[in-house]
C-alpha cells in the first residue's frame, strides 16, 4: 500500500470515528434534548436524505472535471460546518439547515473518496483496498459510538454539543489529511480521467443509462441497500421490538453483532471472494440474507423463549454483517471497472445516489414490520432471493475480467487477450 492510499484510508477511518459519535444519538438529541419532538427528529433525517439526493447528481461531473481531492475537501468543510452548527442549534429551522449541510457533505464525500481509491489502486489491488476501507469505516463507527455513549448525557445538552464538535473536528482532520495526499499524475486505472472535455459533458447521465451492465448493477445495488441497510434501523428494528418482543438493549447487541461480524470476518471473507466471480459472490450474499430473514421470522413466531428470540435476532444481524463483508470488496471495485473513460466519478456518484434513495425509502418497511410481521418477513425473503437472481443476470453482462479480476494475472486470459476473445466478451455470451 502506497503513502497516498494509507493517508486516504486513515482519513476515512477518522471521519467514520467522528460520525460514530453522533449517528446513534441524533434522534434523542433533536426529539428530547432540544425538546422538539419526534416529528422534528424525523424531519432532520429527511433533510439528510434530501440533501444527498440533490447533491449527488451534480457530484460526479465535478469529480471527473476537477478531480476528487478538491471535492473531498469542500465536502469535509461543509460537513464540519453542518455538524458544529447542529450541536449549537436549538430551533427546528437551524437544525434542519445544519442537517442539510451535514447530509450533503457526507454524501458527496462517498464517491469522491471512492474515486481517490480507484486512482491510487490497480485492478489487482482494488478489491483489497475497498475491503480495507469498509473495515476501517465500521471499526471507526463502532469505536466512536462506544466512546460517544460514555460521554453523552440527556440531562446535559453540552455533552451533545461536545459530540458534534468532535465530529466537526474529524471532518477538518480529513480535509487536512487529503491536502497532504499526492495523487498520481496518471491514475492507476486508465479510465479515471477524461482525455478531452467532451468526456465530462452534459450527456454523461445519458451515456450511463445506456450502459446495460451499469444499469443492472444500479438496480441490483438499490435492492441490496433497501433490503439490508434500509431496514437496519427502521423496518427490522420495528419487527424486532413489536413482533419478537426484543428489548432496546438487545437491539443494541444486535447492531454490535453486525459490526463485530464485519470486523472479524472481513479479511477472512476477502481471501474467499477475491478469486471468485463477483456475480456469484453477490448471489451467495442474497442466499445468506435469505437465511437471515428466515431466522428473523423465527424470532417473531413466539414459539421459543425470550432468550431464543433474542439469539435469533442477534444472529440475523450477524449474518447481515457477513454478507456486507462479502459485498465491500465486490460492489465498489465493480463500479470502477465498469466506468468508461473519464466517468469514474460519475459512476461512483450514481451508485452513491442509488444507495441514498434505498436508505430514504427503507422506512417504508416500518408499518409492515410492526403491523403485519410475517408478511414483512416473506417480502424480504423474496427480495433476498431476488438479489441472487439479479446478480446472476448481471454476470451475463460482464466481461470475464470484470466478473473475475483475478484472471488478469492468469495465463489463460493473457492468451485470450492476444486472440481478442476472452477478456472483452461477456461471460456466458
C-alpha positions as CSV (number, residue, x, y, z in Angstrom):
1,X,0.0,0.0,0.0
2,X,1.5,3.4,-1.1
3,X,1.6,6.5,1.1
4,X,-1.3,8.1,-0.7
5,X,-3.6,5.1,-0.1
6,X,-2.5,4.9,3.6
7,X,-3.5,8.6,4.1
8,X,-6.8,8.1,2.3
9,X,-7.6,5.1,4.5
10,X,-6.5,6.9,7.7
11,X,-8.7,10.0,6.9
12,X,-11.6,7.7,6.1
13,X,-11.3,5.9,9.4
14,X,-11.0,9.1,11.4
15,X,-14.1,10.5,9.7
16,X,-16.1,7.3,10.5
17,X,-14.9,7.6,14.1
18,X,-16.4,11.2,14.2
19,X,-19.7,10.1,12.6
20,X,-20.0,7.3,15.1
21,X,-20.1,9.8,17.9
22,X,-23.3,11.3,16.7
23,X,-25.3,8.9,14.5
24,X,-26.8,6.8,17.3
25,X,-27.9,9.8,19.3
26,X,-29.3,12.2,16.7
27,X,-32.9,11.2,17.3
28,X,-32.6,11.6,21.1
29,X,-30.8,14.9,20.6
30,X,-33.4,16.6,18.4
31,X,-36.6,15.0,20.0
32,X,-35.6,15.0,23.7
33,X,-32.6,17.1,24.5
34,X,-33.8,20.1,22.3
35,X,-37.5,19.2,23.2
36,X,-38.6,19.4,19.6
37,X,-40.5,16.1,19.4
38,X,-40.4,13.1,17.2
39,X,-41.7,14.9,14.1
40,X,-38.7,17.3,14.2
41,X,-36.3,14.4,14.6
42,X,-37.9,12.6,11.7
43,X,-37.6,15.9,9.6
44,X,-33.9,16.0,10.4
45,X,-33.4,12.5,9.0
46,X,-35.4,13.5,5.9
47,X,-33.2,16.6,5.5
48,X,-30.2,14.3,5.4
49,X,-31.7,12.2,2.6
50,X,-33.0,15.2,0.6
51,X,-29.6,17.0,0.7
52,X,-27.9,13.8,-0.6
53,X,-30.4,13.3,-3.4
54,X,-29.9,16.9,-4.5
55,X,-26.1,17.0,-4.3
56,X,-25.1,13.6,-5.7
57,X,-26.4,14.0,-9.3
58,X,-24.1,17.0,-9.7
59,X,-21.1,15.5,-7.9
60,X,-19.9,13.0,-10.5
61,X,-19.4,15.6,-13.2
62,X,-17.4,17.8,-10.8
63,X,-15.2,14.9,-9.7
64,X,-14.4,14.0,-13.3
65,X,-13.6,17.5,-14.3
66,X,-11.8,18.8,-11.3
67,X,-10.5,15.6,-9.7
68,X,-11.6,14.1,-6.4
69,X,-9.3,15.9,-4.0
70,X,-11.0,19.4,-4.1
71,X,-14.4,17.7,-3.9
72,X,-13.4,15.8,-0.7
73,X,-12.0,18.9,0.9
74,X,-15.1,21.1,0.0
75,X,-17.4,18.3,1.3
76,X,-15.5,17.9,4.5
77,X,-15.6,21.6,5.2
78,X,-19.3,21.8,4.5
79,X,-20.0,18.7,6.7
80,X,-17.8,20.2,9.5
81,X,-19.8,23.4,9.5
82,X,-23.1,21.4,9.5
83,X,-22.0,19.2,12.4
84,X,-20.8,22.2,14.5
85,X,-24.0,24.2,13.8
86,X,-26.2,21.2,14.6
87,X,-24.5,20.8,18.0
88,X,-25.3,24.5,18.8
89,X,-28.8,24.7,17.3
90,X,-31.9,24.8,19.5
91,X,-34.7,25.5,17.0
92,X,-36.2,23.4,14.2
93,X,-35.1,25.7,11.3
94,X,-31.4,25.9,12.2
95,X,-31.4,22.2,12.9
96,X,-32.8,21.4,9.5
97,X,-30.4,23.8,7.8
98,X,-27.5,22.2,9.7
99,X,-28.7,18.7,8.7
100,X,-28.9,19.7,5.1
101,X,-25.2,20.9,5.1
102,X,-24.0,17.8,7.1
103,X,-26.0,15.4,4.9
104,X,-24.8,16.9,1.6
105,X,-21.2,16.9,2.8
106,X,-21.3,13.3,3.9
107,X,-23.0,12.2,0.7
108,X,-20.5,13.9,-1.6
109,X,-17.5,12.5,0.3
110,X,-18.5,8.9,-0.6
111,X,-18.0,9.0,-4.4
112,X,-15.0,11.4,-4.1
113,X,-13.2,9.1,-1.7
114,X,-14.1,6.1,-3.7
115,X,-12.6,7.8,-6.8
116,X,-9.4,8.6,-4.9
117,X,-9.1,4.9,-4.0
118,X,-9.6,3.9,-7.7
119,X,-7.0,6.4,-8.8
120,X,-4.4,5.1,-6.3
121,X,-5.0,1.4,-6.9
122,X,-4.8,-1.1,-9.7
123,X,-7.3,-3.8,-10.8
124,X,-5.1,-6.3,-8.8
125,X,-5.1,-4.2,-5.6
126,X,-8.5,-2.5,-5.8
127,X,-10.5,-5.3,-4.2
128,X,-8.4,-5.4,-1.1
129,X,-8.3,-1.5,-0.9
130,X,-12.1,-1.3,-0.8
131,X,-12.3,-4.1,1.7
132,X,-9.9,-2.2,3.9
133,X,-11.9,0.9,3.5
134,X,-15.1,-0.8,4.7
135,X,-13.3,-2.5,7.6
136,X,-11.8,0.8,8.8
137,X,-15.2,2.6,8.4
138,X,-17.0,0.0,10.6
139,X,-14.2,-0.1,13.1
140,X,-14.3,3.7,13.4
141,X,-18.1,3.8,13.6
142,X,-18.1,1.2,16.3
143,X,-15.4,2.8,18.5
144,X,-16.9,6.2,18.0
145,X,-20.3,5.0,19.1
146,X,-18.9,3.2,22.1
147,X,-17.0,6.3,23.3
148,X,-19.8,8.6,22.4
149,X,-22.2,6.5,24.5
150,X,-20.0,7.1,27.6
151,X,-19.9,10.9,27.0
152,X,-23.5,11.6,26.2
153,X,-25.9,12.6,29.0
154,X,-29.5,13.6,28.2
155,X,-29.6,15.9,31.1
156,X,-26.6,17.9,29.8
157,X,-27.1,19.4,26.3
158,X,-23.5,20.5,26.4
159,X,-22.5,16.8,26.2
160,X,-24.2,16.6,22.8
161,X,-22.6,19.8,21.7
162,X,-19.2,18.1,22.5
163,X,-20.1,15.1,20.4
164,X,-21.0,17.2,17.4
165,X,-17.9,19.3,18.0
166,X,-15.7,16.2,17.9
167,X,-17.4,15.1,14.6
168,X,-16.8,18.6,13.1
169,X,-13.1,18.4,14.0
170,X,-12.8,14.9,12.5
171,X,-14.1,16.3,9.2
172,X,-11.5,19.0,9.3
173,X,-8.8,16.4,10.0
174,X,-10.0,14.5,6.9
175,X,-9.6,17.7,4.8
176,X,-6.1,18.2,6.3
177,X,-5.1,14.6,5.5
178,X,-6.4,14.8,2.0
179,X,-4.5,18.0,1.4
180,X,-1.2,16.1,2.0
181,X,-2.1,13.3,-0.4
182,X,0.0,13.4,-3.6
183,X,-2.2,11.9,-6.3
184,X,-0.6,10.1,-9.2
185,X,-0.1,12.2,-12.3
186,X,-1.9,9.4,-14.2
187,X,-4.5,7.3,-12.4
188,X,-3.8,3.6,-12.0
189,X,-7.0,3.0,-13.9
190,X,-6.7,4.4,-17.4
191,X,-10.4,5.3,-17.5
192,X,-10.3,7.6,-14.5
193,X,-9.6,10.9,-16.2
194,X,-11.2,12.4,-19.3
195,X,-8.8,12.8,-22.2
196,X,-10.9,15.6,-23.6
197,X,-13.6,18.0,-22.3
198,X,-16.4,16.1,-24.1
199,X,-15.9,13.1,-21.8
200,X,-17.3,15.2,-18.9
201,X,-20.1,16.8,-20.8
202,X,-23.7,17.1,-20.0
203,X,-24.5,13.8,-21.7
204,X,-22.8,11.8,-19.0
205,X,-26.0,10.6,-17.4
206,X,-27.4,9.6,-20.8
207,X,-24.3,7.5,-21.6
208,X,-24.6,5.9,-18.2
209,X,-28.2,5.0,-18.6
210,X,-27.4,3.4,-22.0
211,X,-24.8,1.2,-20.3
212,X,-26.8,-2.0,-19.8
213,X,-24.4,-3.6,-17.3
214,X,-24.2,-0.5,-15.2
215,X,-28.0,-0.1,-15.2
216,X,-28.4,-3.7,-14.0
217,X,-25.8,-3.0,-11.3
218,X,-27.7,0.1,-10.1
219,X,-30.9,-1.9,-9.9
220,X,-29.1,-4.6,-8.0
221,X,-27.5,-2.1,-5.7
222,X,-30.8,-0.5,-4.9
223,X,-32.4,-3.8,-4.0
224,X,-29.3,-4.7,-1.8
225,X,-29.3,-1.4,0.1
226,X,-33.1,-1.4,0.5
227,X,-33.1,-5.0,1.8
228,X,-30.2,-4.6,4.2
229,X,-29.1,-1.1,5.2
230,X,-32.5,0.4,4.7
231,X,-34.1,-2.0,7.2
232,X,-31.5,-2.0,10.0
233,X,-32.8,0.9,12.0
234,X,-36.3,1.0,10.6
235,X,-38.4,-1.9,9.5
236,X,-36.3,-4.7,11.0
237,X,-36.0,-2.8,14.3
238,X,-39.8,-2.3,14.3
239,X,-40.3,-6.0,13.6
240,X,-37.9,-7.0,16.4
241,X,-39.5,-4.7,19.1
242,X,-43.1,-5.2,18.1
243,X,-43.4,-8.8,16.8
244,X,-40.4,-10.5,18.5
245,X,-40.5,-8.5,21.8
246,X,-36.9,-7.6,21.5
247,X,-35.8,-5.0,24.1
248,X,-33.8,-1.9,23.1
249,X,-30.7,-3.3,24.8
250,X,-31.0,-6.5,22.7
251,X,-31.3,-4.3,19.6
252,X,-28.1,-2.6,20.6
253,X,-26.4,-6.0,21.0
254,X,-27.7,-7.0,17.5
255,X,-26.1,-3.9,16.0
256,X,-22.9,-4.6,17.8
257,X,-23.0,-8.2,16.5
258,X,-23.4,-6.8,12.9
259,X,-20.3,-4.6,13.3
260,X,-18.4,-7.4,15.1
261,X,-19.1,-9.8,12.3
262,X,-17.8,-7.3,9.7
263,X,-14.6,-6.6,11.7
264,X,-13.9,-10.2,12.4
265,X,-14.9,-11.7,9.1
266,X,-13.7,-9.0,6.6
267,X,-10.3,-10.3,5.7
268,X,-11.2,-14.0,6.1
269,X,-14.0,-13.4,3.7
270,X,-11.8,-11.4,1.4
271,X,-9.5,-14.4,0.8
272,X,-12.5,-16.5,-0.2
273,X,-14.1,-14.0,-2.6
274,X,-11.3,-12.1,-4.3
275,X,-10.6,-15.1,-6.7
276,X,-14.2,-15.9,-7.4
277,X,-16.7,-14.4,-9.8
278,X,-18.2,-11.2,-8.4
279,X,-21.7,-12.0,-9.7
280,X,-21.7,-15.4,-7.9
281,X,-20.4,-13.8,-4.7
282,X,-23.3,-11.3,-4.7
283,X,-25.7,-14.1,-5.5
284,X,-24.3,-16.0,-2.4
285,X,-24.9,-12.9,-0.3
286,X,-28.6,-13.0,-1.4
287,X,-28.8,-16.6,-0.2
288,X,-27.1,-15.8,3.1
289,X,-29.5,-12.9,3.7
290,X,-32.5,-15.2,2.8
291,X,-31.4,-17.4,5.7
292,X,-31.0,-14.3,7.9
293,X,-34.6,-13.2,7.2
294,X,-35.9,-16.7,7.9
295,X,-34.1,-16.7,11.3
296,X,-35.6,-13.3,12.0
297,X,-39.0,-14.7,11.2
298,X,-38.4,-17.5,13.7
299,X,-37.7,-14.8,16.4
300,X,-41.1,-13.4,15.8
301,X,-43.1,-16.6,15.9
302,X,-43.3,-16.7,19.7
303,X,-42.7,-20.4,19.9
304,X,-39.5,-20.2,22.0
305,X,-38.2,-18.4,25.0
306,X,-37.3,-14.7,25.1
307,X,-33.7,-15.8,25.1
308,X,-34.1,-17.9,21.9
309,X,-35.8,-15.0,20.2
310,X,-33.0,-12.6,21.2
311,X,-30.4,-15.1,20.0
312,X,-32.2,-15.5,16.7
313,X,-32.5,-11.7,16.2
314,X,-28.8,-11.2,17.0
315,X,-27.9,-14.0,14.6
316,X,-29.8,-12.2,11.9
317,X,-27.8,-9.1,12.2
318,X,-24.5,-11.1,12.3
319,X,-25.4,-12.8,9.1
320,X,-26.2,-9.5,7.5
321,X,-22.7,-8.4,8.6
322,X,-21.1,-11.4,6.9
323,X,-22.9,-10.5,3.7
324,X,-21.8,-6.9,3.9
325,X,-18.2,-8.1,4.4
326,X,-18.5,-10.1,1.1
327,X,-20.0,-7.1,-0.7
328,X,-17.5,-4.5,0.3
329,X,-14.6,-5.9,-1.9
330,X,-17.1,-6.7,-4.7
331,X,-19.5,-3.8,-5.5
332,X,-17.3,-0.7,-5.4
333,X,-14.5,-2.2,-7.5
334,X,-17.1,-3.4,-10.0
335,X,-18.5,0.1,-10.4
336,X,-14.9,1.3,-11.1
337,X,-14.3,-1.4,-13.6
338,X,-17.5,-0.7,-15.5
339,X,-16.8,3.0,-15.8
340,X,-15.7,4.2,-19.3
341,X,-13.0,6.7,-19.8
342,X,-13.5,9.9,-17.8
343,X,-16.6,8.7,-15.9
344,X,-15.3,7.1,-12.8
345,X,-16.6,9.9,-10.6
346,X,-19.9,9.9,-12.5
347,X,-20.4,6.1,-11.9
348,X,-19.4,6.3,-8.3
349,X,-21.8,9.2,-7.7
350,X,-24.6,7.3,-9.5
351,X,-24.1,4.3,-7.2
352,X,-24.0,6.5,-4.1
353,X,-27.2,8.1,-5.3
354,X,-28.9,4.8,-5.6
355,X,-27.8,3.9,-2.1
356,X,-29.2,7.1,-0.7
357,X,-32.5,6.5,-2.5
358,X,-32.7,3.0,-1.0
359,X,-31.9,4.3,2.5
360,X,-34.5,7.1,2.1
361,X,-37.2,4.5,1.2
362,X,-36.1,2.0,3.8
363,X,-38.5,3.3,6.5
364,X,-41.4,2.2,4.3
365,X,-40.9,-1.2,5.8
366,X,-41.8,0.1,9.3
367,X,-45.6,-0.3,9.1
368,X,-45.3,-3.7,7.6
369,X,-42.7,-4.9,10.1
370,X,-44.7,-3.6,13.1
371,X,-48.2,-4.4,11.8
372,X,-48.0,-7.5,9.6
373,X,-44.7,-9.0,10.7
374,X,-44.9,-12.4,8.9
375,X,-45.8,-10.7,5.6
376,X,-42.8,-8.4,6.2
377,X,-40.5,-11.4,6.6
378,X,-42.0,-13.1,3.5
379,X,-41.5,-10.0,1.4
380,X,-37.8,-9.7,2.3
381,X,-37.1,-13.4,1.9
382,X,-38.4,-12.9,-1.6
383,X,-36.3,-9.8,-2.1
384,X,-33.2,-11.6,-0.9
385,X,-33.8,-14.4,-3.4
386,X,-34.3,-11.7,-6.0
387,X,-30.8,-10.4,-5.2
388,X,-29.3,-13.8,-6.1
389,X,-31.3,-13.8,-9.3
390,X,-30.4,-10.3,-10.3
391,X,-26.7,-11.0,-9.6
392,X,-26.6,-14.0,-11.9
393,X,-28.3,-11.9,-14.6
394,X,-25.7,-9.2,-14.2
395,X,-22.9,-11.7,-14.5
396,X,-24.0,-12.4,-18.1
397,X,-23.4,-8.7,-19.0
398,X,-19.9,-8.6,-17.6
399,X,-16.6,-9.5,-19.3
400,X,-14.6,-12.3,-17.9
401,X,-12.2,-9.9,-16.1
402,X,-14.9,-7.6,-14.9
403,X,-16.6,-10.6,-13.2
404,X,-13.3,-12.2,-12.0
405,X,-10.4,-9.7,-11.8
406,X,-8.0,-12.4,-10.7
407,X,-8.0,-13.6,-14.3
408,X,-5.8,-10.6,-15.1
409,X,-2.8,-12.5,-13.9
410,X,-3.7,-15.8,-15.4
411,X,-2.0,-17.3,-18.5
412,X,-5.4,-18.2,-19.9
413,X,-6.6,-14.6,-20.1
414,X,-3.2,-13.4,-21.4
415,X,-3.6,-15.8,-24.3
416,X,-7.2,-15.0,-24.7
417,X,-6.4,-11.3,-25.0
418,X,-3.9,-12.0,-27.7
419,X,-6.6,-13.9,-29.6
420,X,-9.0,-11.0,-29.0
421,X,-11.5,-13.2,-27.3
422,X,-12.0,-14.0,-23.6
423,X,-11.2,-10.7,-21.9
424,X,-13.6,-8.4,-23.7
425,X,-16.6,-10.7,-24.1
426,X,-19.4,-11.1,-21.6
427,X,-19.4,-14.2,-19.5
428,X,-21.8,-16.7,-20.9
429,X,-22.4,-14.5,-24.0
